[in-house]
Amino acid sequence: MNYETLISVDELARAIAGPDAAALLVLDCSFDLSDLQAGQRTYDAGHLPGACYVHLENTLSAPKNGRNGRHPLPDRAAFAAAMAALGANDTTQFVIYDNAGGMYAARLWWMLRWVGHSAAAVLDGGLAAWQATGQAVTSDGAAQRPPGHFSLRPSRVATLSYDDLRANLDSAARLVLDARAPDRFRGENETLDPIGGHIPGARNRLFRDNLGADGRFKPAASLLSEFQALTGGRAAIELVSQCGSGVTACHNLLALEVAGLRGAALYPGSWSEWCAQPGAPIATGAAD
């Protein structure tokens, strides 16, 4: 069993009932940016059997200092230790889901790759797809697992810093893909960050465009066609994904992987870090 991008409801149900179920660790990342406890309430009301809850602010982010964005990455070793405390080992198959089309689950998926673990997949369609097929949910808390041995290994993903992207404005060696809603990209209706707009030269790819009408990821061929049209056929290694705070940007990175475009980087600080830097260039309106 080795899923590295997506896993379907049927595949997960078979794995839970199969001989390797003990190697699975199912994690619920349900969240709401406007209500920081809503995800926990969603989990408490009904979650996949055996799933543990992982909070975006508490486990998947570091403290904010006013200049490092709204969801700065935590220390890699501390994050690896948090996964070990949940019972993860180096051979664990992670399955991650949420109540929001994968927008939070993709962050944890990317972070597991960030600490060197490949066997991590997002449940395609999330909690809604699980329930739509009649699969059981429970309000029971997950059984406590003994701590695992989860090694911190070389990262499988690339990141770029604010300074890297400032330098990129001159070279344009990387194309920035912004996962936020089009109005926020244009600098309109900004409610989460103090300044609206986008990084000059960026192009807009709303993360929800990765999903079909059924809430599942579009087929790989469709995603590939859409990304190639947006990027002019650039190689994935020439792409960098960002959003408001480095969360939904990971959804685009997952979609790129599903499309077979591997190697794009993440700008973890994203717009919330960029717009907090004195003198940072800001563009408004549609993409150049």
VENHU-V952028 format. One record per residue. RES is the residue in one letter. PSI is psi as a letter, one per 30 degrees, with the letter a starting at -180 (999 if undefined). D_LAST is the distance of its C-alpha to the last C-alpha in whole Angstrom. Layout:
RES&PSI&D_LAST, RES&PSI&D_LAST
This chain:
M&j&44, N&j&41, Y&k&38, E&f&35, T&d&32, L&l&33, I&k&37, S&l&38, V&e&40, D&e&43, E&e&42, L&e&43, A&e&46, R&e&47, A&e&47, I&e&48, A&f&51, G&a&51, P&f&53, D&g&50, A&e&50, A&f&51, A&f&48, L&k&45, L&j&44, V&k&42, L&k&40, D&k&38, C&g&35, S&k&35, F&l&33, D&j&32, L&f&29, S&f&31, D&j&35, L&f&35, Q&g&39, A&e&38, G&e&37, Q&e&41, R&e&42, T&e&40, Y&e&42, D&e&45, A&f&45, G&k&45, H&l&43, L&k&44, P&k&47, G&f&48, A&k&44, C&l&43, Y&k&41, V&k&38, H&k&37, L&e&33, E&e&34, N&e&37, T&e&37, L&g&33, S&l&32, A&l&33, P&k&34, K&k&31, N&g&32, G&f&29, R&f&27, N&g&27, G&l&25, R&f&26, H&i&28, P&k&28, L&k&30, P&l&34, D&k&36, R&e&36, A&e&40, A&e&40, F&e&38, A&e&40, A&e&43, A&e&42, M&e&42, A&e&45, A&f&46, L&f&45, G&g&47, A&k&45, N&l&46, D&f&44, T&g&45, T&k&44, Q&j&42, F&k&39, V&k&38, I&k&36, Y&l&35, D&a&34, N&g&34, A&h&30, G&g&29, G&g&29, M&f&27, Y&e&29, A&e&31, A&e&28, R&e&28, L&e&32, W&e&31, W&e&29, M&e&31, L&e&34, R&e&32, W&e&31, V&g&35, G&g&36, H&k&37, S&f&36, A&i&38, A&k&36, A&k&35, V&k&33, L&j&35, D&j&33, G&f&33, G&a&35, L&e&38, A&e&37, A&e&38, W&e&41, Q&e&42, A&f&41, T&g&44, G&g&46, Q&l&46, A&k&48, V&l&47, T&l&49, S&g&49, D&k&51, G&l&50, A&k&49, A&k&52, Q&k&52, R&l&51, P&k&53, P&k&50, G&l&49, H&j&48, F&j&44, S&k&43, L&j&40, R&l&39, P&k&37, S&k&33, R&g&32, V&l&28, A&k&26, T&l&24, L&k&22, S&l&22, Y&e&20, D&e&22, D&e&20, L&f&17, R&e&17, A&e&18, N&f&16, L&e&13, D&e&15, S&f&16, A&h&13, A&f&16, R&k&15, L&k&12, V&k&12, L&k&13, D&k&13, A&g&16, R&l&16, A&k&17, P&e&14, D&e&15, R&e&15, F&e&12, R&f&11, G&g&14, E&k&16, N&h&20, E&k&20, T&f&23, L&e&24, D&l&22, P&f&23, I&k&19, G&l&16, G&a&13, H&l&11, I&k&11, P&k&8, G&f&6, A&l&8, R&l&8, N&k&10, R&i&14, L&k&17, F&e&20, R&f&22, D&f&20, N&f&22, L&k&25, G&a&27, A&f&29, D&g&32, G&g&30, R&l&31, F&k&28, K&l&27, P&l&29, A&e&27, A&e&27, S&e&24, L&e&23, L&e&22, S&e&21, E&e&18, F&e&17, Q&e&17, A&e&15, L&e&12, T&f&13, G&g&14, G&g&17, R&k&17, A&l&20, A&e&20, I&f&21, E&g&18, L&k&16, V&k&17, S&k&17, Q&l&17, C&b&18, G&e&19, S&g&22, G&g&22, V&d&24, T&f&22, A&e&20, C&f&23, H&e&23, N&e&20, L&e&22, L&e&25, A&e&24, L&e&22, E&e&26, V&e&27, A&f&25, G&g&27, L&j&24, R&k&25, G&g&24, A&l&21, A&l&21, L&k&21, Y&j&20, P&e&23, G&e&22, S&a&19, W&e&17, S&f&21, E&e&22, W&e&18, C&f&19, A&f&22, Q&k&22, P&k&23, G&g&20, A&k&18, P&k&14, I&k&12, A&l&9, T&l&10, G&a&8, A&l&6, A&l&4, D&999&0
